[in-house]
Amino acid sequence: MKAAELLRRRVAYSQESFAELVLWQLPQALPGSAHPYKYRLAFVIRGVCVLRYDNEAGKGDHRHYRGKESKFVFESPEQLIQAFQRDIARCQREDRDS
């Protein structure tokens, strides 16, 4: 099996913000991950990436949120996208409230 692109989408949230979602299914797990997916989900506001979920080789599943990195427990592509959407909503609330 070759790597298969499952998702590649750019979603505009406003004139100043967008999300980019890229998800691949791999023939085997990357070093540091326990699943056969490679992903990069990013939310950008005014040219600054304020949120990113990714699993670069050797580093495993993690999330960057406003400059802080933390581990992320990957369960499924659907759960990943739901967590990402919740964090986008959180970013939007925080920006609206500040």
C-alpha positions in Angstrom: 0.0 0.0 0.0 1.2 3.5 -0.9 0.5 6.6 1.2 -3.0 7.9 0.4 -4.1 11.4 0.8 -7.4 11.4 2.7 -8.0 15.1 3.2 -6.5 18.4 1.9 -8.7 21.4 2.6 -8.4 25.1 3.3 -11.3 26.7 5.1 -11.7 30.5 5.4 -13.2 31.6 8.7 -12.9 35.3 8.0 -10.9 37.7 5.9 -8.1 37.4 8.5 -8.3 33.7 9.5 -8.3 30.3 7.8 -7.7 26.6 8.7 -5.7 24.2 6.6 -6.2 20.4 7.1 -4.0 17.8 5.6 -4.3 14.1 6.4 -2.6 11.0 4.9 -3.0 7.3 5.6 0.4 5.6 5.5 1.4 2.0 5.0 2.8 2.0 8.5 3.1 4.3 11.5 5.7 7.0 11.7 8.3 6.7 14.4 6.8 8.2 17.5 3.2 7.4 16.5 1.1 4.3 17.1 -1.2 4.7 14.1 -0.8 4.8 10.3 -1.7 8.5 9.8 0.4 11.6 9.0 -1.4 14.9 9.6 -1.0 18.7 9.8 -3.9 20.8 10.9 -3.3 24.5 11.3 -5.3 27.6 12.2 -3.9 30.9 11.1 -5.0 34.4 12.2 -3.6 37.5 10.6 -0.7 35.5 9.2 0.2 33.9 12.5 -0.3 30.1 13.1 -2.0 30.1 16.5 -3.0 26.5 16.5 -1.4 23.4 14.9 -1.8 19.6 15.4 0.8 17.5 13.8 2.9 14.3 14.2 6.3 14.8 12.6 8.4 11.7 12.5 10.2 11.0 15.8 8.2 13.5 17.8 4.8 11.8 17.8 1.3 13.3 18.2 1.3 16.9 19.6 -0.4 20.2 19.5 0.9 23.8 19.4 -1.5 26.3 20.9 -0.5 30.0 21.1 3.2 29.2 21.4 2.9 26.3 23.8 3.4 22.7 22.8 1.7 19.7 24.4 1.1 16.0 23.8 -2.0 15.0 22.0 -3.6 11.5 22.3 -4.7 10.5 18.8 -7.6 8.1 18.7 -9.0 8.5 15.2 -9.0 11.0 12.3 -12.6 12.0 13.3 -11.5 12.7 16.9 -8.5 14.7 15.7 -10.7 16.9 13.6 -13.2 17.4 16.4 -10.5 18.4 18.8 -9.1 20.8 16.2 -12.5 22.4 15.6 -13.0 22.8 19.4 -9.7 24.6 19.7 -10.5 26.9 16.7 -13.7 27.9 18.5 -11.7 28.5 21.7 -9.2 30.7 19.7 -12.1 32.7 18.3 -13.7 33.2 21.7 -10.4 34.3 23.2 -9.8 36.8 20.4 -13.4 38.1 20.7 -13.1 38.5 24.5 -9.7 40.3 24.5 
